[in-house]
């Protein structure tokens, strides 16, 4: 499992997705939680509609030709189906690691087995700061982390 708003889809997101598919292997299944418009509206910058963000994800994933089954599901809160689903691993960035830890805590409390947490290192822009949607929206960097000035 992996989740996010993915707007705009930048190199950090692509690293997160790539790692998810690598971990799934050829016999695995990747569940991508994509924040709903309502849940994404908490962001400090405007977010494109769910269907547009979903289309970008589909274009990226199909272009990679992963030999793995996958699905995109709406994510209307921080946890989505991760609390009740039967799955093996969750892939997060340094920024979202606390959510994965909380997911495992709630799973344990409800009698479910914990899942493996795979944390990727956030992708750095040219200025050695994280690539983030907020920085892209502010016009500091592009989706590849190149400085815009």
DSSP file (Angstrom, degrees, kcal/mol; ACC not computed):
  #  RESIDUE AA STRUCTURE BP1 BP2  ACC     N-H-->O    O-->H-N    N-H-->O    O-->H-N    TCO  KAPPA ALPHA  PHI   PSI    X-CA   Y-CA   Z-CA
    1    1 A X              0   0    0      0, 0.0    90,-2.7     0, 0.0     2,-0.3   0.000 360.0 360.0 360.0 147.5    0.0    0.0    0.0
    2    2 A X  E     -a   32   0A   0     29,-2.0    31,-3.3    88,-0.2     2,-0.3  -0.971 360.0-171.5-151.8 150.7    1.0    3.6   -0.7
    3    3 A X  E     +a   33   0A   0     88,-0.5     2,-0.3    -2,-0.3    31,-0.2  -0.979  17.3 119.1-147.5 159.7   -1.0    6.7   -0.4
    4    4 A X  E     -a   34   0A   0     29,-2.2    31,-2.2    -2,-0.3    71,-0.1  -0.973  61.1 -95.1 169.8-178.1   -0.9   10.4   -1.2
    5    5 A X        -     0   0    0     -2,-0.3    -1,-0.1    29,-0.2     4,-0.1   0.756  43.5-161.4 -92.0 -33.0   -2.4   13.4   -3.0
    6    6 A X        +     0   0    0      1,-0.1     3,-0.4     2,-0.1     2,-0.3   0.898  23.8 167.6  53.1  50.7    0.1   13.1   -5.9
    7    7 A X  S    S+     0   0    0      1,-0.5    -1,-0.1     2,-0.0     2,-0.1  -0.906  72.6  11.6-144.7 114.0   -0.4   16.7   -7.2
    8    8 A X  S    S-     0   0    0     -2,-0.3     2,-0.8   128,-0.1    -1,-0.5   0.676  97.8-127.1 -74.2 157.4    1.6   17.5   -9.1
    9    9 A X        +     0   0    0     -3,-0.4     2,-0.2    -2,-0.1   134,-0.1  -0.582  44.4 175.6 -69.9 107.1    3.1   14.0   -9.6
   10   10 A X     >  -     0   0    0     -2,-0.8     4,-2.4   121,-0.1     3,-0.3  -0.530  47.1 -89.0-114.2 178.6    6.8   14.8   -9.0
   11   11 A X  H  > S+     0   0    0    132,-2.7     4,-1.9     1,-0.2     5,-0.1   0.796 124.3  55.9 -60.8 -30.6   10.0   12.8   -8.8
   12   12 A X  H  > S+     0   0    0    131,-0.3     4,-1.9     2,-0.2    -1,-0.2   0.925 109.1  46.6 -65.6 -44.2    9.5   12.1   -5.0
   13   13 A X  H  > S+     0   0    0     -3,-0.3     4,-2.7     1,-0.2    -2,-0.2   0.910 110.5  53.3 -61.9 -41.9    6.1   10.6   -5.7
   14   14 A X  H  X S+     0   0    0     -4,-2.4     4,-2.9     1,-0.2    -1,-0.2   0.880 107.0  51.6 -63.5 -37.6    7.6    8.5   -8.6
   15   15 A X  H  X S+     0   0    0     -4,-1.9     4,-2.2     2,-0.2    -1,-0.2   0.911 110.6  49.1 -62.8 -42.6   10.3    7.2   -6.2
   16   16 A X  H  X S+     0   0    0     -4,-1.9     4,-1.8     2,-0.2    -2,-0.2   0.921 114.4  44.7 -62.6 -46.4    7.6    6.2   -3.7
   17   17 A X  H  X S+     0   0    0     -4,-2.7     4,-2.2     2,-0.2     5,-0.2   0.923 111.4  52.6 -65.3 -45.1    5.5    4.4   -6.4
   18   18 A X  H  X S+     0   0    0     -4,-2.9     4,-2.3     1,-0.2    -2,-0.2   0.912 109.4  49.6 -58.1 -43.4    8.5    2.7   -8.0
   19   19 A X  H  X S+     0   0    0     -4,-2.2     4,-2.6     1,-0.2    -1,-0.2   0.884 107.7  54.8 -63.9 -38.6    9.5    1.3   -4.6
   20   20 A X  H  X S+     0   0    0     -4,-1.8     4,-1.6     1,-0.2    -1,-0.2   0.919 111.0  44.2 -60.5 -44.3    5.9    0.0   -4.0
   21   21 A X  H  X S+     0   0    0     -4,-2.2     4,-1.2     2,-0.2    -1,-0.2   0.861 111.4  53.9 -71.2 -35.4    6.0   -1.9   -7.3
   22   22 A X  H  < S+     0   0    0     -4,-2.3     3,-0.5    -5,-0.2    -2,-0.2   0.939 110.4  47.0 -61.3 -46.8    9.5   -3.2   -6.6
   23   23 A X  H  < S+     0   0    0     -4,-2.6    -1,-0.2     1,-0.2    -2,-0.2   0.842 105.7  59.6 -65.1 -33.9    8.4   -4.6   -3.2
   24   24 A X  H  < S-     0   0    0     -4,-1.6     4,-0.4    -5,-0.2     3,-0.3   0.834  90.8-164.9 -65.4 -31.4    5.3   -6.2   -4.7
   25   25 A X    ><  -     0   0    0     -4,-1.2     3,-1.1    -3,-0.5    -1,-0.1  -0.052  45.5 -56.2  66.1-179.5    7.3   -8.3   -7.0
   26   26 A X  T 3  S+     0   0    0      1,-0.3    -1,-0.2    42,-0.1    43,-0.2   0.757 139.7  44.5 -69.7 -24.0    5.6  -10.1  -10.0
   27   27 A X  T 3  S+     0   0    0     -3,-0.3    -1,-0.3    41,-0.1    -2,-0.2   0.385  99.2  96.7 -99.7   4.7    3.1  -11.9   -7.9
   28   28 A X    <   -     0   0    0     -3,-1.1    41,-1.1    -4,-0.4     2,-0.3  -0.071  62.5-135.7 -87.2-173.1    2.1   -8.9   -5.7
   29   29 A X  E     - b   0  69A   0     39,-0.2     2,-0.5     2,-0.0    41,-0.2  -0.983  10.9-150.1-146.0 129.6   -0.6   -6.4   -5.7
   30   30 A X  E     - b   0  70A   0     39,-2.3    41,-2.1    -2,-0.3     2,-0.6  -0.907   4.7-162.7-108.8 128.0   -0.2   -2.6   -5.2
   31   31 A X  E     - b   0  71A   0     -2,-0.5   -29,-2.0    39,-0.2     2,-0.6  -0.944   6.9-163.9-107.2 121.9   -3.0   -0.5   -3.6
   32   32 A X  E     -ab   2  72A   0     39,-3.0    41,-2.7    -2,-0.6     2,-0.6  -0.925   6.4-153.0-109.9 114.2   -2.6    3.2   -4.2
   33   33 A X  E     -ab   3  73A   0    -31,-3.3   -29,-2.2    -2,-0.6     2,-0.5  -0.770  11.3-166.5 -85.7 122.7   -4.7    5.4   -2.0
   34   34 A X  E     -ab   4  74A   0     39,-2.7    41,-2.7    -2,-0.6   -29,-0.2  -0.950  26.3-113.6-113.2 121.9   -5.4    8.7   -3.7
   35   35 A X  E     - b   0  75A   0    -31,-2.2    41,-0.2    -2,-0.5    39,-0.1  -0.203  29.6-121.6 -57.2 137.9   -6.8   11.5   -1.5
   36   36 A X     >  -     0   0    0     39,-2.3     4,-2.9     1,-0.1     5,-0.2  -0.275  27.8-105.2 -69.9 164.8  -10.3   12.5   -2.3
   37   37 A X  H  > S+     0   0    0      1,-0.2     4,-1.1     2,-0.2    -1,-0.1   0.894 121.8  51.0 -59.8 -39.7  -11.0   16.1   -3.2
   38   38 A X  H  4 S+     0   0    0      2,-0.2     3,-0.4     1,-0.2    -1,-0.2   0.944 114.0  42.0 -64.7 -48.2  -12.5   16.7    0.3
   39   39 A X  H >4 S+     0   0    0      1,-0.2     3,-1.2     2,-0.2    -2,-0.2   0.886 113.9  52.6 -66.9 -38.3   -9.6   15.2    2.1
   40   40 A X  H >< S+     0   0    0     -4,-2.9     3,-2.1     1,-0.2    -1,-0.2   0.705  88.7  80.9 -70.5 -18.8   -7.0   16.9   -0.1
   41   41 A X  T 3< S+     0   0    0     -4,-1.1    -1,-0.2    -3,-0.4    -2,-0.2   0.610  75.5  74.3 -66.5  -9.3   -8.7   20.3    0.5
   42   42 A X  T <  S+     0   0    0     -3,-1.2    -1,-0.3    -4,-0.2    -2,-0.1   0.614  75.0 107.4 -76.2 -11.3   -6.8   20.6    3.8
   43   43 A X  S <  S-     0   0    0     -3,-2.1     4,-0.1     1,-0.1    -3,-0.0  -0.231  78.9-125.2 -65.2 157.0   -3.6   21.3    1.8
   44   44 A X  S    S+     0   0    0      2,-0.1     2,-0.3     0, 0.0    -1,-0.1   0.565  92.4  49.5 -82.3  -8.4   -2.2   24.8    1.8
   45   45 A X  S    S-     0   0    0      1,-0.1    -2,-0.1    93,-0.0    89,-0.1  -0.872 101.2 -81.9-126.6 161.6   -2.2   25.1   -2.0
   46   46 A X        -     0   0    0     -2,-0.3     2,-0.4    91,-0.1    -2,-0.1  -0.268  41.5-151.6 -61.7 148.4   -4.9   24.3   -4.6
   47   47 A X        -     0   0    0     -4,-0.1     3,-0.1   -10,-0.1    -1,-0.0  -0.973  14.8-121.0-123.6 135.5   -5.3   20.7   -5.6
   48   48 A X        -     0   0    0     -2,-0.4     5,-0.1     1,-0.1     0, 0.0  -0.347  49.8 -77.7 -68.7 157.7   -6.5   19.5   -9.0
   49   49 A X    >>  -     0   0    0      1,-0.1     4,-2.1     3,-0.1     3,-0.7  -0.149  40.9-110.4 -59.1 152.3   -9.6   17.3   -9.1
   50   50 A X  H 3> S+     0   0    0      1,-0.2     4,-2.9     2,-0.2     5,-0.2   0.879 116.2  53.8 -48.2 -49.7   -9.4   13.6   -8.1
   51   51 A X  H 3> S+     0   0    0      1,-0.2     4,-2.0     2,-0.2    -1,-0.2   0.838 108.8  49.0 -63.1 -34.0  -10.0   12.4  -11.6
   52   52 A X  H <> S+     0   0    0     -3,-0.7     4,-1.9     2,-0.2    -1,-0.2   0.912 113.4  46.1 -69.6 -42.8   -7.2   14.5  -13.1
   53   53 A X  H  X S+     0   0    0     -4,-2.1     4,-2.0     1,-0.2    -2,-0.2   0.895 112.6  51.3 -66.0 -38.9   -4.7   13.3  -10.4
   54   54 A X  H  X S+     0   0    0     -4,-2.9     4,-2.6    -5,-0.2    -2,-0.2   0.906 107.3  53.0 -63.6 -41.8   -5.9    9.7  -11.0
   55   55 A X  H  X S+     0   0    0     -4,-2.0     4,-2.5     1,-0.2    -1,-0.2   0.895 107.7  51.5 -61.3 -40.4   -5.4   10.0  -14.7
   56   56 A X  H  X S+     0   0    0     -4,-1.9     4,-2.4     2,-0.2    -1,-0.2   0.911 110.6  48.6 -62.5 -42.4   -1.8   11.2  -14.1
   57   57 A X  H  X S+     0   0    0     -4,-2.0     4,-3.0     2,-0.2     5,-0.3   0.930 111.5  49.2 -62.5 -45.4   -1.1    8.2  -11.9
   58   58 A X  H  X S+     0   0    0     -4,-2.6     4,-2.8     1,-0.2     5,-0.3   0.922 111.0  49.8 -61.1 -44.7   -2.6    5.8  -14.5
   59   59 A X  H  X S+     0   0    0     -4,-2.5     4,-1.6    -5,-0.2    -1,-0.2   0.926 114.4  44.9 -59.7 -45.6   -0.5    7.4  -17.3
   60   60 A X  H  X S+     0   0    0     -4,-2.4     4,-0.9     2,-0.2    -2,-0.2   0.953 116.5  44.2 -64.6 -49.8    2.7    7.1  -15.2
   61   61 A X  H >X>S+     0   0    0     -4,-3.0     3,-0.8     1,-0.2     5,-0.8   0.918 114.3  47.7 -66.1 -45.1    2.1    3.5  -14.0
   62   62 A X  H ><5S+     0   0    0     -4,-2.8     3,-0.7    -5,-0.3    -1,-0.2   0.851 107.6  58.1 -66.1 -31.1    1.0    2.1  -17.3
   63   63 A X  H 3<5S+     0   0    0     -4,-1.6    -1,-0.2    -5,-0.3    -2,-0.2   0.740 101.8  55.3 -67.8 -22.6    4.0    3.8  -18.9
   64   64 A X  H <<5S-     0   0    0     -4,-0.9    -1,-0.2    -3,-0.8    -2,-0.2   0.640  97.3-143.0 -84.1 -16.0    6.3    1.8  -16.6
   65   65 A X  T <<5 -     0   0    0     -3,-0.7     2,-0.1    -4,-0.7    -3,-0.1   0.882  24.3-171.8  55.4  43.8    4.8   -1.5  -17.7
   66   66 A X      < -     0   0    0     -5,-0.8     2,-0.8     1,-0.1    -1,-0.2  -0.457  25.2-137.0 -65.3 135.7    5.0   -3.0  -14.2
   67   67 A X  S    S+     0   0    0     -2,-0.1     2,-0.4   -46,-0.1    -1,-0.1  -0.181  73.5  99.7 -86.1  45.1    4.1   -6.8  -14.3
   68   68 A X  S    S-     0   0    0     -2,-0.8     2,-0.2   -41,-0.1   -39,-0.2  -0.966  76.7-114.9-133.7 142.1    2.0   -6.3  -11.1
   69   69 A X  E     +b   29   0A   0    -41,-1.1   -39,-2.3    -2,-0.4     2,-0.3  -0.514  43.4 172.6 -70.6 145.2   -1.7   -6.0  -10.5
   70   70 A X  E     -b   30   0A   0    -41,-0.2     2,-0.3    -2,-0.2   -39,-0.2  -0.985  18.5-166.9-152.4 160.8   -2.6   -2.6   -9.0
   71   71 A X  E     -b   31   0A   0    -41,-2.1   -39,-3.0    -2,-0.3     2,-0.5  -0.991  16.1-140.2-147.7 147.7   -5.6   -0.5   -8.1
   72   72 A X  E     -b   32   0A   0     -2,-0.3     2,-0.3   -41,-0.2   -39,-0.2  -0.959  26.5-176.6-108.7 125.4   -6.2    3.1   -7.2
   73   73 A X  E     -b   33   0A   0    -41,-2.7   -39,-2.7    -2,-0.5     2,-0.1  -0.930  32.6 -98.8-122.9 148.8   -8.7    3.6   -4.4
   74   74 A X  E     -b   34   0A   0     -2,-0.3     2,-0.6   -41,-0.2   -39,-0.2  -0.386  29.7-153.2 -63.8 138.1  -10.1    6.9   -2.9
   75   75 A X  E     +b   35   0A   0    -41,-2.7   -39,-2.3   -71,-0.1   -36,-0.2  -0.934  21.0 169.9-115.9 105.4   -8.4    7.9    0.3
   76   76 A X        +     0   0    0     -2,-0.6     2,-0.3   -41,-0.2    -1,-0.1   0.437  67.4  15.7-100.9   0.2  -10.8   10.0    2.5
   77   77 A X  S    S-     0   0    0    -38,-0.0   -41,-0.1     0, 0.0   -38,-0.0  -0.895  96.5 -81.0-154.0-175.8   -8.7   10.0    5.6
   78   78 A X  S    S+     0   0    0     -2,-0.3   -43,-0.0     1,-0.2   -75,-0.0   0.714 123.6  35.9 -67.0 -19.4   -5.1    9.3    6.8
   79   79 A X  S >  S+     0   0    0      1,-0.1     3,-2.0    23,-0.0    -1,-0.2   0.771  74.5 174.2-108.3 -31.9   -5.7    5.6    6.9
   80   80 A X  G >  S-     0   0    0      1,-0.3     3,-0.7     2,-0.1     4,-0.2  -0.291  75.9 -23.3  55.6-137.9   -8.0    4.5    4.1
   81   81 A X  G >> S+     0   0    0      1,-0.2     4,-2.6     2,-0.1     3,-0.7   0.410 114.1  98.8 -85.0   3.3   -8.3    0.8    3.9
   82   82 A X  G <4 S+     0   0    0     -3,-2.0    -1,-0.2     1,-0.2    -2,-0.1   0.720  76.5  58.1 -65.4 -21.4   -5.0    0.2    5.7
   83   83 A X  G <4 S+     0   0    0     -3,-0.7    -1,-0.2     1,-0.1    -2,-0.1   0.824 122.0  20.3 -78.0 -30.2   -6.7   -0.4    9.0
   84   84 A X  T <4 S+     0   0    0     -3,-0.7    -2,-0.2    -4,-0.2    -1,-0.1   0.629  99.5  99.7-115.4 -18.2   -8.8   -3.3    7.9
   85   85 A X  S  < S-     0   0    0     -4,-2.6     2,-0.8     1,-0.1     0, 0.0  -0.295  71.2-121.5 -74.0 156.3   -7.2   -4.7    4.7
   86   86 A X        +     0   0    0     26,-0.0     2,-0.3    -2,-0.0    -1,-0.1  -0.873  57.3 134.2 -96.4 107.4   -5.0   -7.8    4.6
   87   87 A X        -     0   0    0     -2,-0.8     3,-0.1    -5,-0.1     0, 0.0  -0.944  50.8-135.5-149.9 167.5   -1.7   -6.6    3.1
   88   88 A X  S    S+     0   0    0     -2,-0.3    28,-2.8     1,-0.2     2,-0.3   0.802  74.1  17.0 -99.9 -33.9    2.0   -7.0    3.8
   89   89 A X  E     -c  116   0B   0     26,-0.2     2,-0.4    28,-0.0    -1,-0.2  -0.980  47.6-153.6-148.2 152.1    3.7   -3.7    3.5
   90   90 A X  E     -c  117   0B   0     26,-2.6    28,-2.9    -2,-0.3     2,-0.5  -0.990  17.0-148.0-125.0 136.6    3.2    0.1    3.4
   91   91 A X  E     +c  118   0B   0    -90,-2.7   -88,-0.5    -2,-0.4     2,-0.3  -0.914  27.3 163.9-109.8 127.2    5.6    2.4    1.6
   92   92 A X  E     -c  119   0B   0     26,-2.5    28,-3.0    -2,-0.5     2,-0.2  -0.867  32.2-121.6-136.4 165.6    6.1    5.9    3.0
   93   93 A X  E  >  -c  120   0B   0     -2,-0.3     4,-0.9    26,-0.2     3,-0.4  -0.495  43.5 -96.2 -96.1 175.2    8.4    8.8    2.9
   94   94 A X  T  4 S+     0   0    0     26,-0.5     3,-0.4     1,-0.2     4,-0.3   0.868 126.8  55.5 -57.4 -35.5   10.2   10.3    5.9
   95   95 A X  T  4 S+     0   0    0      1,-0.2     3,-0.2     2,-0.1    -1,-0.2   0.825 113.6  37.1 -68.6 -34.1    7.4   12.8    6.0
   96   96 A X  T >> S+     0   0    0     -3,-0.4     4,-1.3     1,-0.2     3,-0.9   0.354  83.1 104.3-105.1   5.5    4.6   10.2    6.3
   97   97 A X  H 3X S+     0   0    0     -4,-0.9     4,-2.1    -3,-0.4     3,-0.3   0.891  75.2  59.8 -52.9 -44.0    6.4    7.6    8.5
   98   98 A X  H 3> S+     0   0    0     -4,-0.3     4,-2.1    -3,-0.2    -1,-0.2   0.842 101.5  54.7 -58.0 -31.8    4.4    8.6   11.6
   99   99 A X  H <> S+     0   0    0     -3,-0.9     4,-2.4     2,-0.2    -1,-0.2   0.918 107.8  49.0 -66.5 -42.0    1.1    7.7    9.8
  100  100 A X  H  X S+     0   0    0     -4,-1.3     4,-2.2    -3,-0.3    -2,-0.2   0.895 110.2  51.1 -64.0 -40.0    2.4    4.2    9.1
  101  101 A X  H  X S+     0   0    0     -4,-2.1     4,-2.0     1,-0.2    -1,-0.2   0.909 111.1  48.5 -62.6 -41.8    3.5    3.8   12.7
  102  102 A X  H  X S+     0   0    0     -4,-2.1     4,-2.6    -5,-0.2     5,-0.2   0.885 107.2  55.8 -66.3 -38.6    0.0    4.9   13.8
  103  103 A X  H  X S+     0   0    0     -4,-2.4     4,-2.6     1,-0.2    -2,-0.2   0.936 109.1  47.0 -57.9 -46.8   -1.6    2.4   11.3
  104  104 A X  H  X S+     0   0    0     -4,-2.2     4,-2.6     2,-0.2    -1,-0.2   0.883 110.4  52.9 -64.2 -37.7    0.3   -0.4   12.9
  105  105 A X  H  X S+     0   0    0     -4,-2.0     4,-2.3     2,-0.2    -1,-0.2   0.939 112.5  43.7 -62.1 -47.1   -0.6    0.7   16.4
  106  106 A X  H  X S+     0   0    0     -4,-2.6     4,-1.5     2,-0.2     6,-0.2   0.886 112.3  53.5 -67.1 -38.5   -4.3    0.7   15.5
  107  107 A X  H  <>S+     0   0    0     -4,-2.6     5,-3.0    -5,-0.2     3,-0.2   0.932 110.3  47.2 -61.2 -45.2   -4.0   -2.6   13.7
  108  108 A X  H ><5S+     0   0    0     -4,-2.6     3,-1.8     1,-0.2    -2,-0.2   0.927 109.9  52.9 -61.1 -45.6   -2.4   -4.2   16.7
  109  109 A X  H 3<5S+     0   0    0     -4,-2.3    -1,-0.2     1,-0.3    -2,-0.2   0.794 110.3  48.4 -61.8 -28.4   -5.1   -2.8   19.1
  110  110 A X  T 3<5S-     0   0    0     -4,-1.5    -1,-0.3    -3,-0.2    -2,-0.2   0.292 123.3-103.0 -97.2  10.9   -7.8   -4.2   16.9
  111  111 A X  T < 5S+     0   0    0     -3,-1.8     2,-0.2     1,-0.3    -3,-0.2   0.566  79.0 130.4  85.0   8.5   -6.2   -7.7   16.7
  112  112 A X      < -     0   0    0     -5,-3.0    -1,-0.3    -6,-0.2     2,-0.1  -0.636  63.0-103.6 -93.2 154.3   -4.8   -7.4   13.2
  113  113 A X        -     0   0    0     -2,-0.2    -1,-0.1    -3,-0.1     2,-0.1  -0.449  38.0-110.6 -74.0 148.9   -1.2   -8.2   12.4
  114  114 A X        -     0   0    0     -2,-0.1     2,-0.3    -7,-0.1    -1,-0.1  -0.387  30.0-132.9 -74.3 159.2    1.2   -5.3   11.8
  115  115 A X        -     0   0    0    -15,-0.2   -26,-0.2    -2,-0.1     2,-0.2  -0.785  25.0 -96.4-111.0 156.0    2.5   -4.7    8.4
  116  116 A X  E     -c   89   0B   0    -28,-2.8   -26,-2.6    -2,-0.3     2,-0.6  -0.489  34.5-143.9 -69.3 138.4    6.1   -4.0    7.3
  117  117 A X  E     -c   90   0B   0    -28,-0.2     2,-0.6    -2,-0.2   -26,-0.2  -0.929  13.0-168.8-107.0 123.1    6.9   -0.3    6.9
  118  118 A X  E     -c   91   0B   0    -28,-2.9   -26,-2.5    -2,-0.6     2,-0.5  -0.945   6.7-164.2-112.9 112.7    9.3    0.6    4.1
  119  119 A X  E     -c   92   0B   0     -2,-0.6     2,-0.3   -28,-0.2   -26,-0.2  -0.844   1.4-159.2-100.4 126.2   10.5    4.1    4.3
  120  120 A X  E     -c   93   0B   0    -28,-3.0   -26,-0.5    -2,-0.5     2,-0.4  -0.689  27.1-107.8 -95.0 157.0   12.1    5.7    1.3
  121  121 A X        -     0   0    0     -2,-0.3     3,-0.1   -28,-0.2  -106,-0.0  -0.682  41.5-106.5 -80.0 134.9   14.4    8.7    1.6
  122  122 A X        -     0   0    0     -2,-0.4     2,-0.3     1,-0.1    -1,-0.1  -0.333  36.9-109.9 -61.2 143.2   12.7   11.9    0.3
  123  123 A X        -     0   0    0      8,-0.2     8,-2.7     1,-0.1     2,-0.3  -0.590  34.0-134.6 -78.1 133.5   14.1   13.0   -3.1
  124  124 A X  B     -D  130   0C   0     -2,-0.3     6,-0.2     6,-0.2     2,-0.1  -0.659   7.0-136.2 -93.6 144.2   16.1   16.1   -2.9
  125  125 A X    >   -     0   0    0      4,-3.3     3,-2.2    -2,-0.3    21,-0.2  -0.260  44.5 -85.3 -80.2 177.9   15.9   19.1   -5.2
  126  126 A X  T 3  S+     0   0    0     19,-2.9    20,-0.1     1,-0.3    -1,-0.1   0.765 130.9  56.9 -58.0 -26.5   19.0   20.9   -6.5
  127  127 A X  T 3  S-     0   0    0     18,-0.3    -1,-0.3     2,-0.2     3,-0.1   0.290 118.3-111.5 -90.5  11.1   19.2   22.9   -3.3
  128  128 A X  S <  S+     0   0    0     -3,-2.2     2,-0.3     1,-0.3    -2,-0.1   0.667  81.9 118.1  66.3  19.9   19.3   19.8   -1.1
  129  129 A X  S    S-     0   0    0     16,-0.1    -4,-3.3     1,-0.1    -1,-0.3  -0.831  76.1 -82.8-108.1 155.3   15.8   20.4    0.3
  130  130 A X  B     -D  124   0C   0     -2,-0.3     2,-0.5    -6,-0.2    -6,-0.2  -0.182  38.0-118.4 -56.3 142.6   13.0   17.9   -0.3
  131  131 A X        +     0   0    0     -8,-2.7     2,-0.3    -6,-0.1    -8,-0.2  -0.730  48.4 168.5 -74.2 128.9   11.0   18.0   -3.5
  132  132 A X     >  -     0   0    0     -2,-0.5     4,-2.0     1,-0.1     5,-0.2  -0.987  49.0-121.6-144.4 154.1    7.4   18.8   -2.4
  133  133 A X  H  > S+     0   0    0     -2,-0.3     4,-2.9     1,-0.2     5,-0.2   0.867 114.1  56.5 -60.7 -37.0    4.2   19.8   -4.0
  134  134 A X  H  > S+     0   0    0      1,-0.2     4,-2.3     2,-0.2    -1,-0.2   0.928 107.4  47.3 -62.2 -45.1    4.1   22.9   -1.9
  135  135 A X  H  4>S+     0   0    0      2,-0.2     5,-2.2     1,-0.2     6,-0.9   0.873 113.3  49.2 -64.6 -36.4    7.5   24.0   -3.1
  136  136 A X  H ><5S+     0   0    0     -4,-2.0     3,-1.3     1,-0.2    -2,-0.2   0.935 110.5  50.0 -66.9 -45.8    6.4   23.3   -6.7
  137  137 A X  H 3<5S+     0   0    0     -4,-2.9    -2,-0.2     1,-0.3    -1,-0.2   0.879 107.3  54.6 -59.9 -38.9    3.2   25.3   -6.2
  138  138 A X  T 3<5S-     0   0    0     -4,-2.3    -1,-0.3    -5,-0.2    -2,-0.2   0.606 115.9-116.9 -71.2 -10.5    5.2   28.2   -4.8
  139  139 A X  T < 5S+     0   0    0     -3,-1.3    -3,-0.2    -4,-0.4    -2,-0.1   0.644  81.8 120.8  83.9  14.6    7.3   28.2   -7.9
  140  140 A X  S   <S+     0   0    0     -5,-2.2     8,-2.8    -6,-0.2     2,-0.3   0.890  80.2   2.4 -75.5 -40.3   10.6   27.4   -6.1
  141  141 A X  B     -E  147   0D   0     -6,-0.9    -2,-0.2     6,-0.3     6,-0.2  -0.886  69.9-118.8-140.5 166.0   11.3   24.2   -8.0
  142  142 A X    >   -     0   0    0      4,-1.6     3,-1.9    -2,-0.3    -5,-0.1  -0.403  50.2 -83.7 -97.4-175.4    9.8   22.1  -10.9
  143  143 A X  T 3  S+     0   0    0      1,-0.3  -132,-2.7    -2,-0.1  -131,-0.3   0.636 130.6  51.2 -67.7 -12.3    8.6   18.4  -10.6
  144  144 A X  T 3  S-     0   0    0   -134,-0.2    -1,-0.3  -133,-0.1   -13,-0.1   0.399 121.3-104.5-101.8   0.4   12.2   17.2  -11.0
  145  145 A X    <   +     0   0    0     -3,-1.9   -19,-2.9     1,-0.3   -18,-0.3   0.596  68.1 150.3  89.2  11.0   13.6   19.4   -8.3
  146  146 A X        -     0   0    0    -21,-0.2    -4,-1.6   -20,-0.1    -1,-0.3  -0.607  52.1-110.8 -78.9 138.0   15.3   22.0  -10.6
  147  147 A X  B     -E  141   0D   0     -2,-0.3     2,-0.6    -6,-0.2    -6,-0.3  -0.453  26.4-150.1 -69.1 133.7   15.5   25.5   -9.1
  148  148 A X              0   0    0     -8,-2.8    -1,-0.1    -2,-0.2    -2,-0.0  -0.923 360.0 360.0-109.0 112.8   13.2   28.0  -10.8
  149  149 A X              0   0    0     -2,-0.6    -1,-0.1     0, 0.0    -9,-0.0   0.327 360.0 360.0-145.1 360.0   14.5   31.6  -10.7
